[in-house]
Amino acid sequence: MSHPRREIDALIHSPVRFSLLAALRNLEDVDFRFLADLLEVSDSTLSQALTALADAGLVTVRKEASGRRTRTWVGITDAGRAAFARHLATLQAIIDAGAATERTPE
């Protein structure tokens, strides 16, 4: 049996992408600015994370005209929810594997 760390999704495991999916899984479509402020990241960092996740089909990104500006809305896909749930299960399996090796005091 191999260690559960081999199942970690490297795409999701990035701190910004992980935080992004964690926020989106409990929200409807969210404004780009709200996400950048929530995650405390620059626009370019958020944009790069969104591009990677959108390319993998884990999030949707849509632009909408709002007066003279364009607003960007972000949502998680069903595939994104499933991938995030698998990632959380993998992290729990790693924790559980570590707990199984704890020594009891003699």
Backbone as XML, in Angstrom:
<?xml version="1.0"?>
<chain id="A" units="angstrom">
  <residue number="1" name="MET">
    <atom name="N" x="0.844" y="-1.180" z="0.000"/>
    <atom name="CA" x="0.000" y="0.000" z="0.000"/>
    <atom name="C" x="0.893" y="1.248" z="0.000"/>
  </residue>
  <residue number="2" name="SER">
    <atom name="N" x="0.599" y="2.213" z="-0.843"/>
    <atom name="CA" x="1.429" y="3.406" z="-0.921"/>
    <atom name="C" x="0.906" y="4.488" z="0.021"/>
  </residue>
  <residue number="3" name="HIS">
    <atom name="N" x="1.793" y="5.389" z="0.359"/>
    <atom name="CA" x="1.438" y="6.482" z="1.262"/>
    <atom name="C" x="0.425" y="7.392" z="0.573"/>
  </residue>
  <residue number="4" name="PRO">
    <atom name="N" x="-0.568" y="7.894" z="1.309"/>
    <atom name="CA" x="-1.613" y="8.730" z="0.707"/>
    <atom name="C" x="-1.091" y="10.028" z="0.090"/>
  </residue>
  <residue number="5" name="ARG">
    <atom name="N" x="0.110" y="10.462" z="0.443"/>
    <atom name="CA" x="0.630" y="11.708" z="-0.134"/>
    <atom name="C" x="0.758" y="11.624" z="-1.640"/>
  </residue>
  <residue number="6" name="ARG">
    <atom name="N" x="0.846" y="10.416" z="-2.162"/>
    <atom name="CA" x="0.964" y="10.228" z="-3.608"/>
    <atom name="C" x="-0.320" y="10.642" z="-4.338"/>
  </residue>
  <residue number="7" name="GLU">
    <atom name="N" x="-1.400" y="10.793" z="-3.590"/>
    <atom name="CA" x="-2.686" y="11.180" z="-4.177"/>
    <atom name="C" x="-2.950" y="12.682" z="-4.117"/>
  </residue>
  <residue number="8" name="ILE">
    <atom name="N" x="-2.028" y="13.439" z="-3.533"/>
    <atom name="CA" x="-2.228" y="14.891" z="-3.443"/>
    <atom name="C" x="-2.305" y="15.480" z="-4.845"/>
  </residue>
  <residue number="9" name="ASP">
    <atom name="N" x="-3.265" y="16.341" z="-5.039"/>
    <atom name="CA" x="-3.432" y="17.034" z="-6.309"/>
    <atom name="C" x="-2.562" y="18.287" z="-6.265"/>
  </residue>
  <residue number="10" name="ALA">
    <atom name="N" x="-1.453" y="18.287" z="-6.993"/>
    <atom name="CA" x="-0.502" y="19.402" z="-6.957"/>
    <atom name="C" x="-1.146" y="20.708" z="-7.422"/>
  </residue>
  <residue number="11" name="LEU">
    <atom name="N" x="-2.096" y="20.616" z="-8.329"/>
    <atom name="CA" x="-2.777" y="21.820" z="-8.801"/>
    <atom name="C" x="-3.532" y="22.487" z="-7.664"/>
  </residue>
  <residue number="12" name="ILE">
    <atom name="N" x="-4.231" y="21.707" z="-6.876"/>
    <atom name="CA" x="-5.036" y="22.243" z="-5.777"/>
    <atom name="C" x="-4.178" y="22.580" z="-4.564"/>
  </residue>
  <residue number="13" name="HIS">
    <atom name="N" x="-3.074" y="21.894" z="-4.376"/>
    <atom name="CA" x="-2.293" y="22.019" z="-3.148"/>
    <atom name="C" x="-1.588" y="23.367" z="-2.986"/>
  </residue>
  <residue number="14" name="SER">
    <atom name="N" x="-1.437" y="24.113" z="-4.056"/>
    <atom name="CA" x="-0.877" y="25.468" z="-3.952"/>
    <atom name="C" x="-1.699" y="26.258" z="-2.949"/>
  </residue>
  <residue number="15" name="PRO">
    <atom name="N" x="-1.061" y="26.986" z="-2.032"/>
    <atom name="CA" x="-1.830" y="27.707" z="-1.007"/>
    <atom name="C" x="-2.908" y="28.641" z="-1.563"/>
  </residue>
  <residue number="16" name="VAL">
    <atom name="N" x="-2.605" y="29.372" z="-2.624"/>
    <atom name="CA" x="-3.606" y="30.301" z="-3.170"/>
    <atom name="C" x="-4.741" y="29.527" z="-3.829"/>
  </residue>
  <residue number="17" name="ARG">
    <atom name="N" x="-4.426" y="28.520" z="-4.637"/>
    <atom name="CA" x="-5.484" y="27.753" z="-5.308"/>
    <atom name="C" x="-6.317" y="26.973" z="-4.294"/>
  </residue>
  <residue number="18" name="PHE">
    <atom name="N" x="-5.689" y="26.430" z="-3.271"/>
    <atom name="CA" x="-6.411" y="25.724" z="-2.210"/>
    <atom name="C" x="-7.377" y="26.679" z="-1.507"/>
  </residue>
  <residue number="19" name="SER">
    <atom name="N" x="-6.884" y="27.856" z="-1.133"/>
    <atom name="CA" x="-7.715" y="28.853" z="-0.456"/>
    <atom name="C" x="-8.854" y="29.318" z="-1.349"/>
  </residue>
  <residue number="20" name="LEU">
    <atom name="N" x="-8.569" y="29.463" z="-2.621"/>
    <atom name="CA" x="-9.576" y="29.895" z="-3.585"/>
    <atom name="C" x="-10.709" y="28.879" z="-3.682"/>
  </residue>
  <residue number="21" name="LEU">
    <atom name="N" x="-10.370" y="27.606" z="-3.837"/>
    <atom name="CA" x="-11.406" y="26.569" z="-3.920"/>
    <atom name="C" x="-12.157" y="26.434" z="-2.602"/>
  </residue>
  <residue number="22" name="ALA">
    <atom name="N" x="-11.452" y="26.585" z="-1.491"/>
    <atom name="CA" x="-12.112" y="26.508" z="-0.179"/>
    <atom name="C" x="-13.166" y="27.608" z="-0.054"/>
  </residue>
  <residue number="23" name="ALA">
    <atom name="N" x="-12.851" y="28.796" z="-0.525"/>
    <atom name="CA" x="-13.811" y="29.907" z="-0.464"/>
    <atom name="C" x="-14.974" y="29.674" z="-1.421"/>
  </residue>
  <residue number="24" name="LEU">
    <atom name="N" x="-14.667" y="29.232" z="-2.627"/>
    <atom name="CA" x="-15.710" y="29.086" z="-3.640"/>
    <atom name="C" x="-16.682" y="27.953" z="-3.348"/>
  </residue>
  <residue number="25" name="ARG">
    <atom name="N" x="-16.257" y="26.940" z="-2.645"/>
    <atom name="CA" x="-17.144" y="25.784" z="-2.449"/>
    <atom name="C" x="-18.374" y="26.125" z="-1.624"/>
  </residue>
  <residue number="26" name="ASN">
    <atom name="N" x="-18.331" y="27.238" z="-0.903"/>
    <atom name="CA" x="-19.465" y="27.635" z="-0.075"/>
    <atom name="C" x="-20.175" y="28.881" z="-0.589"/>
  </residue>
  <residue number="27" name="LEU">
    <atom name="N" x="-19.802" y="29.337" z="-1.781"/>
    <atom name="CA" x="-20.357" y="30.579" z="-2.308"/>
    <atom name="C" x="-20.901" y="30.366" z="-3.715"/>
  </residue>
  <residue number="28" name="GLU">
    <atom name="N" x="-21.821" y="31.225" z="-4.103"/>
    <atom name="CA" x="-22.273" y="31.262" z="-5.490"/>
    <atom name="C" x="-21.212" y="32.019" z="-6.281"/>
  </residue>
  <residue number="29" name="ASP">
    <atom name="N" x="-21.525" y="32.463" z="-7.476"/>
    <atom name="CA" x="-20.565" y="33.250" z="-8.243"/>
    <atom name="C" x="-20.085" y="34.438" z="-7.416"/>
  </residue>
  <residue number="30" name="VAL">
    <atom name="N" x="-18.785" y="34.663" z="-7.447"/>
    <atom name="CA" x="-18.160" y="35.675" z="-6.611"/>
    <atom name="C" x="-17.391" y="36.658" z="-7.488"/>
  </residue>
  <residue number="31" name="ASP">
    <atom name="N" x="-17.443" y="37.912" z="-7.119"/>
    <atom name="CA" x="-16.733" y="38.961" z="-7.815"/>
    <atom name="C" x="-15.218" y="38.820" z="-7.608"/>
  </residue>
  <residue number="32" name="PHE">
    <atom name="N" x="-14.459" y="39.034" z="-8.672"/>
    <atom name="CA" x="-13.000" y="38.945" z="-8.647"/>
    <atom name="C" x="-12.423" y="39.799" z="-7.520"/>
  </residue>
  <residue number="33" name="ARG">
    <atom name="N" x="-12.875" y="41.036" z="-7.408"/>
    <atom name="CA" x="-12.346" y="41.960" z="-6.387"/>
    <atom name="C" x="-12.577" y="41.410" z="-4.997"/>
  </residue>
  <residue number="34" name="PHE">
    <atom name="N" x="-13.774" y="40.857" z="-4.750"/>
    <atom name="CA" x="-14.081" y="40.256" z="-3.453"/>
    <atom name="C" x="-13.094" y="39.144" z="-3.140"/>
  </residue>
  <residue number="35" name="LEU">
    <atom name="N" x="-12.826" y="38.285" z="-4.129"/>
    <atom name="CA" x="-11.886" y="37.177" z="-3.916"/>
    <atom name="C" x="-10.472" y="37.664" z="-3.639"/>
  </residue>
  <residue number="36" name="ALA">
    <atom name="N" x="-10.015" y="38.638" z="-4.401"/>
    <atom name="CA" x="-8.664" y="39.167" z="-4.188"/>
    <atom name="C" x="-8.528" y="39.725" z="-2.771"/>
  </residue>
  <residue number="37" name="ASP">
    <atom name="N" x="-9.546" y="40.447" z="-2.322"/>
    <atom name="CA" x="-9.514" y="40.998" z="-0.964"/>
    <atom name="C" x="-9.603" y="39.891" z="0.084"/>
  </residue>
  <residue number="38" name="LEU">
    <atom name="N" x="-10.489" y="38.941" z="-0.130"/>
    <atom name="CA" x="-10.666" y="37.833" z="0.813"/>
    <atom name="C" x="-9.377" y="37.031" z="0.989"/>
  </residue>
  <residue number="39" name="LEU">
    <atom name="N" x="-8.722" y="36.726" z="-0.123"/>
    <atom name="CA" x="-7.512" y="35.899" z="-0.088"/>
    <atom name="C" x="-6.247" y="36.707" z="0.162"/>
  </residue>
  <residue number="40" name="GLU">
    <atom name="N" x="-6.393" y="38.028" z="0.148"/>
    <atom name="CA" x="-5.252" y="38.925" z="0.374"/>
    <atom name="C" x="-4.121" y="38.655" z="-0.621"/>
  </residue>
  <residue number="41" name="VAL">
    <atom name="N" x="-4.504" y="38.642" z="-1.916"/>
    <atom name="CA" x="-3.535" y="38.423" z="-2.984"/>
    <atom name="C" x="-3.679" y="39.536" z="-4.024"/>
  </residue>
  <residue number="42" name="SER">
    <atom name="N" x="-2.635" y="39.705" z="-4.811"/>
    <atom name="CA" x="-2.680" y="40.701" z="-5.878"/>
    <atom name="C" x="-3.586" y="40.212" z="-7.001"/>
  </residue>
  <residue number="43" name="ASP">
    <atom name="N" x="-3.999" y="41.134" z="-7.837"/>
    <atom name="CA" x="-4.827" y="40.780" z="-8.984"/>
    <atom name="C" x="-4.103" y="39.775" z="-9.884"/>
  </residue>
  <residue number="44" name="SER">
    <atom name="N" x="-2.806" y="39.979" z="-10.103"/>
    <atom name="CA" x="-2.078" y="39.073" z="-10.997"/>
    <atom name="C" x="-1.960" y="37.669" z="-10.398"/>
  </residue>
  <residue number="45" name="THR">
    <atom name="N" x="-1.761" y="37.579" z="-9.093"/>
    <atom name="CA" x="-1.685" y="36.259" z="-8.441"/>
    <atom name="C" x="-3.020" y="35.541" z="-8.555"/>
  </residue>
  <residue number="46" name="LEU">
    <atom name="N" x="-4.106" y="36.259" z="-8.292"/>
    <atom name="CA" x="-5.428" y="35.654" z="-8.398"/>
    <atom name="C" x="-5.721" y="35.260" z="-9.837"/>
  </residue>
  <residue number="47" name="SER">
    <atom name="N" x="-5.377" y="36.114" z="-10.772"/>
    <atom name="CA" x="-5.608" y="35.820" z="-12.185"/>
    <atom name="C" x="-4.873" y="34.557" z="-12.620"/>
  </residue>
  <residue number="48" name="GLN">
    <atom name="N" x="-3.626" y="34.413" z="-12.193"/>
    <atom name="CA" x="-2.850" y="33.215" z="-12.537"/>
    <atom name="C" x="-3.478" y="31.961" z="-11.937"/>
  </residue>
  <residue number="49" name="ALA">
    <atom name="N" x="-3.922" y="32.048" z="-10.690"/>
    <atom name="CA" x="-4.552" y="30.904" z="-10.027"/>
    <atom name="C" x="-5.849" y="30.537" z="-10.737"/>
  </residue>
  <residue number="50" name="LEU">
    <atom name="N" x="-6.631" y="31.536" z="-11.090"/>
    <atom name="CA" x="-7.902" y="31.286" z="-11.780"/>
    <atom name="C" x="-7.675" y="30.662" z="-13.155"/>
  </residue>
  <residue number="51" name="THR">
    <atom name="N" x="-6.674" y="31.137" z="-13.866"/>
    <atom name="CA" x="-6.373" y="30.571" z="-15.185"/>
    <atom name="C" x="-6.035" y="29.090" z="-15.067"/>
  </residue>
  <residue number="52" name="ALA">
    <atom name="N" x="-5.197" y="28.743" z="-14.109"/>
    <atom name="CA" x="-4.817" y="27.336" z="-13.923"/>
    <atom name="C" x="-6.030" y="26.481" z="-13.576"/>
  </residue>
  <residue number="53" name="LEU">
    <atom name="N" x="-6.868" y="26.966" z="-12.675"/>
    <atom name="CA" x="-8.041" y="26.194" z="-12.265"/>
    <atom name="C" x="-9.095" y="26.136" z="-13.369"/>
  </residue>
  <residue number="54" name="ALA">
    <atom name="N" x="-9.255" y="27.225" z="-14.112"/>
    <atom name="CA" x="-10.219" y="27.239" z="-15.217"/>
    <atom name="C" x="-9.759" y="26.300" z="-16.332"/>
  </residue>
  <residue number="55" name="ASP">
    <atom name="N" x="-8.474" y="26.299" z="-16.634"/>
    <atom name="CA" x="-7.937" y="25.401" z="-17.665"/>
    <atom name="C" x="-8.180" y="23.933" z="-17.310"/>
  </residue>
  <residue number="56" name="ALA">
    <atom name="N" x="-8.200" y="23.644" z="-16.004"/>
    <atom name="CA" x="-8.448" y="22.272" z="-15.538"/>
    <atom name="C" x="-9.938" y="21.981" z="-15.387"/>
  </residue>
  <residue number="57" name="GLY">
    <atom name="N" x="-10.789" y="22.975" z="-15.632"/>
    <atom name="CA" x="-12.232" y="22.771" z="-15.535"/>
    <atom name="C" x="-12.778" y="22.803" z="-14.119"/>
  </residue>
  <residue number="58" name="LEU">
    <atom name="N" x="-11.994" y="23.366" z="-13.180"/>
    <atom name="CA" x="-12.422" y="23.371" z="-11.780"/>
    <atom name="C" x="-13.198" y="24.625" z="-11.402"/>
  </residue>
  <residue number="59" name="VAL">
    <atom name="N" x="-13.008" y="25.702" z="-12.159"/>
    <atom name="CA" x="-13.757" y="26.935" z="-11.913"/>
    <atom name="C" x="-14.233" y="27.505" z="-13.245"/>
  </residue>
  <residue number="60" name="THR">
    <atom name="N" x="-15.227" y="28.371" z="-13.151"/>
    <atom name="CA" x="-15.668" y="29.125" z="-14.322"/>
    <atom name="C" x="-15.351" y="30.587" z="-14.072"/>
  </residue>
  <residue number="61" name="VAL">
    <atom name="N" x="-15.003" y="31.275" z="-15.133"/>
    <atom name="CA" x="-14.720" y="32.702" z="-15.066"/>
    <atom name="C" x="-15.524" y="33.356" z="-16.174"/>
  </residue>
  <residue number="62" name="ARG">
    <atom name="N" x="-16.345" y="34.330" z="-15.795"/>
    <atom name="CA" x="-17.122" y="35.027" z="-16.819"/>
    <atom name="C" x="-17.032" y="36.522" z="-16.589"/>
  </residue>
  <residue number="63" name="LYS">
    <atom name="N" x="-17.033" y="37.235" z="-17.672"/>
    <atom name="CA" x="-16.946" y="38.699" z="-17.621"/>
    <atom name="C" x="-18.302" y="39.280" z="-17.981"/>
  </residue>
  <residue number="64" name="GLU">
    <atom name="N" x="-18.644" y="40.364" z="-17.302"/>
    <atom name="CA" x="-19.945" y="40.999" z="-17.499"/>
    <atom name="C" x="-19.760" y="42.514" z="-17.505"/>
  </residue>
  <residue number="65" name="ALA">
    <atom name="N" x="-20.339" y="43.160" z="-18.512"/>
    <atom name="CA" x="-20.269" y="44.617" z="-18.583"/>
    <atom name="C" x="-21.059" y="45.219" z="-17.435"/>
  </residue>
  <residue number="66" name="SER">
    <atom name="N" x="-20.461" y="46.218" z="-16.795"/>
    <atom name="CA" x="-21.113" y="46.910" z="-15.692"/>
    <atom name="C" x="-20.813" y="48.397" z="-15.864"/>
  </residue>
  <residue number="67" name="GLY">
    <atom name="N" x="-21.666" y="49.059" z="-16.622"/>
    <atom name="CA" x="-21.405" y="50.459" z="-16.940"/>
    <atom name="C" x="-20.211" y="50.556" z="-17.874"/>
  </residue>
  <residue number="68" name="ARG">
    <atom name="N" x="-19.238" y="51.347" z="-17.483"/>
    <atom name="CA" x="-18.037" y="51.500" z="-18.303"/>
    <atom name="C" x="-16.976" y="50.464" z="-17.959"/>
  </residue>
  <residue number="69" name="ARG">
    <atom name="N" x="-17.241" y="49.675" z="-16.960"/>
    <atom name="CA" x="-16.267" y="48.677" z="-16.505"/>
    <atom name="C" x="-16.739" y="47.269" z="-16.831"/>
  </residue>
  <residue number="70" name="THR">
    <atom name="N" x="-15.829" y="46.352" z="-16.704"/>
    <atom name="CA" x="-16.164" y="44.941" z="-16.840"/>
    <atom name="C" x="-15.900" y="44.272" z="-15.497"/>
  </residue>
  <residue number="71" name="ARG">
    <atom name="N" x="-16.883" y="43.540" z="-15.016"/>
    <atom name="CA" x="-16.712" y="42.788" z="-13.763"/>
    <atom name="C" x="-16.465" y="41.331" z="-14.107"/>
  </residue>
  <residue number="72" name="THR">
    <atom name="N" x="-15.614" y="40.721" z="-13.323"/>
    <atom name="CA" x="-15.292" y="39.307" z="-13.516"/>
    <atom name="C" x="-15.917" y="38.516" z="-12.375"/>
  </residue>
  <residue number="73" name="TRP">
    <atom name="N" x="-16.651" y="37.474" z="-12.759"/>
    <atom name="CA" x="-17.324" y="36.606" z="-11.789"/>
    <atom name="C" x="-16.691" y="35.227" z="-11.848"/>
  </residue>
  <residue number="74" name="VAL">
    <atom name="N" x="-16.546" y="34.619" z="-10.680"/>
    <atom name="CA" x="-15.895" y="33.323" z="-10.569"/>
    <atom name="C" x="-16.806" y="32.363" z="-9.824"/>
  </residue>
  <residue number="75" name="GLY">
    <atom name="N" x="-16.877" y="31.128" z="-10.301"/>
    <atom name="CA" x="-17.656" y="30.098" z="-9.640"/>
    <atom name="C" x="-16.930" y="28.767" z="-9.695"/>
  </residue>
  <residue number="76" name="ILE">
    <atom name="N" x="-17.276" y="27.881" z="-8.808"/>
    <atom name="CA" x="-16.685" y="26.541" z="-8.800"/>
    <atom name="C" x="-17.586" y="25.611" z="-9.607"/>
  </residue>
  <residue number="77" name="THR">
    <atom name="N" x="-16.992" y="24.686" z="-10.334"/>
    <atom name="CA" x="-17.759" y="23.717" z="-11.108"/>
    <atom name="C" x="-18.014" y="22.476" z="-10.251"/>
  </residue>
  <residue number="78" name="ASP">
    <atom name="N" x="-18.875" y="21.600" z="-10.734"/>
    <atom name="CA" x="-19.084" y="20.322" z="-10.034"/>
    <atom name="C" x="-17.781" y="19.537" z="-9.975"/>
  </residue>
  <residue number="79" name="ALA">
    <atom name="N" x="-17.020" y="19.583" z="-11.050"/>
    <atom name="CA" x="-15.715" y="18.896" z="-11.072"/>
    <atom name="C" x="-14.775" y="19.515" z="-10.040"/>
  </residue>
  <residue number="80" name="GLY">
    <atom name="N" x="-14.851" y="20.837" z="-9.878"/>
    <atom name="CA" x="-14.027" y="21.513" z="-8.883"/>
    <atom name="C" x="-14.400" y="21.115" z="-7.466"/>
  </residue>
  <residue number="81" name="ARG">
    <atom name="N" x="-15.700" y="21.014" z="-7.203"/>
    <atom name="CA" x="-16.158" y="20.565" z="-5.872"/>
    <atom name="C" x="-15.676" y="19.150" z="-5.589"/>
  </residue>
  <residue number="82" name="ALA">
    <atom name="N" x="-15.800" y="18.285" z="-6.585"/>
    <atom name="CA" x="-15.384" y="16.889" z="-6.406"/>
    <atom name="C" x="-13.877" y="16.791" z="-6.194"/>
  </residue>
  <residue number="83" name="ALA">
    <atom name="N" x="-13.108" y="17.536" z="-6.980"/>
    <atom name="CA" x="-11.644" y="17.505" z="-6.850"/>
    <atom name="C" x="-11.218" y="18.035" z="-5.484"/>
  </residue>
  <residue number="84" name="PHE">
    <atom name="N" x="-11.881" y="19.099" z="-5.025"/>
    <atom name="CA" x="-11.541" y="19.654" z="-3.716"/>
    <atom name="C" x="-11.891" y="18.662" z="-2.605"/>
  </residue>
  <residue number="85" name="ALA">
    <atom name="N" x="-13.020" y="18.001" z="-2.715"/>
    <atom name="CA" x="-13.409" y="16.999" z="-1.715"/>
    <atom name="C" x="-12.399" y="15.839" z="-1.686"/>
  </residue>
  <residue number="86" name="ARG">
    <atom name="N" x="-11.947" y="15.401" z="-2.870"/>
    <atom name="CA" x="-10.923" y="14.338" z="-2.919"/>
    <atom name="C" x="-9.630" y="14.810" z="-2.263"/>
  </residue>
  <residue number="87" name="HIS">
    <atom name="N" x="-9.273" y="16.052" z="-2.524"/>
    <atom name="CA" x="-8.042" y="16.594" z="-1.943"/>
    <atom name="C" x="-8.141" y="16.637" z="-0.419"/>
  </residue>
  <residue number="88" name="LEU">
    <atom name="N" x="-9.283" y="17.076" z="0.098"/>
    <atom name="CA" x="-9.482" y="17.096" z="1.550"/>
    <atom name="C" x="-9.415" y="15.684" z="2.123"/>
  </residue>
  <residue number="89" name="ALA">
    <atom name="N" x="-10.006" y="14.728" z="1.425"/>
    <atom name="CA" x="-9.961" y="13.330" z="1.889"/>
    <atom name="C" x="-8.523" y="12.821" z="1.904"/>
  </residue>
  <residue number="90" name="THR">
    <atom name="N" x="-7.741" y="13.215" z="0.913"/>
    <atom name="CA" x="-6.334" y="12.808" z="0.872"/>
    <atom name="C" x="-5.569" y="13.413" z="2.038"/>
  </residue>
  <residue number="91" name="LEU">
    <atom name="N" x="-5.797" y="14.687" z="2.325"/>
    <atom name="CA" x="-5.135" y="15.313" z="3.469"/>
    <atom name="C" x="-5.517" y="14.606" z="4.767"/>
  </residue>
  <residue number="92" name="GLN">
    <atom name="N" x="-6.798" y="14.241" z="4.894"/>
    <atom name="CA" x="-7.226" y="13.520" z="6.096"/>
    <atom name="C" x="-6.570" y="12.146" z="6.171"/>
  </residue>
  <residue number="93" name="ALA">
    <atom name="N" x="-6.418" y="11.481" z="5.034"/>
    <atom name="CA" x="-5.751" y="10.174" z="5.013"/>
    <atom name="C" x="-4.291" y="10.302" z="5.448"/>
  </residue>
  <residue number="94" name="ILE">
    <atom name="N" x="-3.639" y="11.384" z="5.061"/>
    <atom name="CA" x="-2.253" y="11.613" z="5.486"/>
    <atom name="C" x="-2.206" y="11.829" z="6.996"/>
  </residue>
  <residue number="95" name="ILE">
    <atom name="N" x="-3.144" y="12.605" z="7.520"/>
    <atom name="CA" x="-3.216" y="12.817" z="8.971"/>
    <atom name="C" x="-3.456" y="11.501" z="9.686"/>
  </residue>
  <residue number="96" name="ASP">
    <atom name="N" x="-4.401" y="10.726" z="9.156"/>
    <atom name="CA" x="-4.721" y="9.439" z="9.777"/>
    <atom name="C" x="-3.538" y="8.476" z="9.721"/>
  </residue>
  <residue number="97" name="ALA">
    <atom name="N" x="-2.789" y="8.505" z="8.625"/>
    <atom name="CA" x="-1.607" y="7.636" z="8.506"/>
    <atom name="C" x="-0.561" y="8.026" z="9.545"/>
  </residue>
  <residue number="98" name="GLY">
    <atom name="N" x="-0.426" y="9.328" z="9.768"/>
    <atom name="CA" x="0.518" y="9.786" z="10.789"/>
    <atom name="C" x="0.064" y="9.407" z="12.183"/>
  </residue>
  <residue number="99" name="ALA">
    <atom name="N" x="-1.233" y="9.496" z="12.436"/>
    <atom name="CA" x="-1.773" y="9.136" z="13.745"/>
    <atom name="C" x="-1.593" y="7.652" z="14.027"/>
  </residue>
  <residue number="100" name="ALA">
    <atom name="N" x="-1.654" y="6.838" z="12.979"/>
    <atom name="CA" x="-1.504" y="5.388" z="13.145"/>
    <atom name="C" x="-0.094" y="5.018" z="13.564"/>
  </residue>
  <residue number="101" name="THR">
    <atom name="N" x="0.867" y="5.911" z="13.325"/>
    <atom name="CA" x="2.252" y="5.604" z="13.673"/>
    <atom name="C" x="2.686" y="6.211" z="14.998"/>
  </residue>
  <residue number="102" name="GLU">
    <atom name="N" x="1.768" y="6.953" z="15.647"/>
    <atom name="CA" x="2.120" y="7.560" z="16.921"/>
    <atom name="C" x="2.413" y="6.481" z="17.950"/>
  </residue>
  <residue number="103" name="ARG">
    <atom name="N" x="3.416" y="6.755" z="18.730"/>
    <atom name="CA" x="3.787" y="5.806" z="19.776"/>
    <atom name="C" x="3.015" y="6.113" z="21.041"/>
  </residue>
  <residue number="104" name="THR">
    <atom name="N" x="2.639" y="5.097" z="21.723"/>
    <atom name="CA" x="1.989" y="5.309" z="23.012"/>
    <atom name="C" x="3.067" y="5.317" z="24.089"/>
  </residue>
  <residue number="105" name="PRO">
    <atom name="N" x="2.928" y="6.207" z="25.066"/>
    <atom name="CA" x="3.953" y="6.255" z="26.146"/>
    <atom name="C" x="3.959" y="4.947" z="26.931"/>
  </residue>
  <residue number="106" name="GLU">
    <atom name="N" x="5.144" y="4.556" z="27.320"/>
    <atom name="CA" x="5.271" y="3.294" z="28.064"/>
    <atom name="C" x="5.171" y="3.512" z="29.532"/>
  </residue>
</chain>
